[in-house]
Amino acid sequence: MDHFIYRNGALFAEDVAVADIAAQVGTPFYLYSTATFERHFRLFDEALEGVDHLVCYAMKAASNQAILKTLAALGAGMDVVSGGEYARAKAAGVPGDRIVFSGVGKTVDEIETALTGGIRQFNVESEPEMEAINAVALRLGVVAPITIRVNPDVDAKTHAKIATGKSENKFGIPISRAREVYAHAARLEGLKVVGIDVHIGSQLTQLEPFRLAYEKVAELTVQLRADGHEITRLDLGGGLGIPYTRSNEAPPLPVEYGAMIKDTLGHLGCEIEIEPGRLIAGNAGILVSKVIYVKQGEDRQFMIVDAAMNDLIRPAMYEAHHDIIAVTEPQAGTEQAAYDIVGPVCETGDTFAKSRVLPPVEAGDLIAFRSAGAYGAVMASEYNSRPLIPEVLVKGGDYAVIRKRPSVEDMINRDQLPEWFD
Ligand code: LLP
């Protein structure tokens, strides 16, 4: 079910015409669909029906307060990776006992904030970090619930920059050392070991790597229990991929993923946590942009649009593909043309797509980048002094700007001049 579809020749987001929003808000902007967020969250929640579980949305994918509140209202937990994300989750009304804290470099300040404000568990990634959490907990007179993230040395078969489960990656502790590290944790009085954590990468398009990793976690659960640890909770990370093109083979569905989880881990009687980000947010958002110029190069046509790599960095950073469509539906049988679709930033890397075949466009036409809801707005910058672009959320026939476009003055006024310029 897609909530960004053409109706009578115009692209709609749920029940609102995208062009109407563009006329009101100006381009470029991110546009999200509430119904899609809700549907995707429920797919995961239902996939784990029958086992005690919590779906902790990996809010690094898209962390606007309105998005977090939408998901929190359905009972979502949150996976956070910084003090900033923790504060955002709390501000959206998520209780501490539904927040898990991941990441390799939690600082003492972040640990203290979470222990004071309430935390479901820290997913610990190293022994020094374990010692740090223990020290803060003892100082505050509390006990910190932890899992330890193990690195199962499994090839996630995804882009190298987003694979995390191989031994050469910075994440987790080698699974071969797990028993030793759990024994260490058990000796620290400020910690309570509650389970095991694993996350092997993002945009996985097959179940097999997950299965291999989860089988290793199942084996480790048995071993650790035999060593005397109480393993009651398994955090299985995120990573299930999404279809970025309509033509390619679709990745497995949440229901298939859920069945595999039950199959590999169900017999252990543990509470299951998962941390999906991309699958919940990715296809819940588009980036709407306007064509500034069509420029004829020597052997190609450039479509120069008003969005750039600073607004959506995924193509430049991961060679990522985003489907690009016209906001006004092309008439059937329109002859298509090939474009290199580029932004105005002064780098050749500011290229969204090469030789992309589309119906002809003119300056002023609106286009939309699909599947831009995850790792889009959150990875944006103000490079080239381009202010961050707005975020808009649709719900049925309503829409609201959920982050407004800062003015150029706002941007300049964040700089401060030293007194020697007075
Ligand atoms: N849990 C942990 C510990 C993670 O590191 C991540 C993603 C997730 C959960 C969520 O994974 P997901 O379900 O979204 O695949 N910026 C990149 C993706 C980076 C993913 C980082 N970690 C991109 O645009 O493709």
Residues whose N, C-alpha, C, O or C-beta is under 5 A from the ligand:
A	BS01	LLP	A58 A61 S102 I162 H199 G201 S202 Q203 G237 G238 G239 L240 E275 P276 G277 R278 L279 R314 Y375
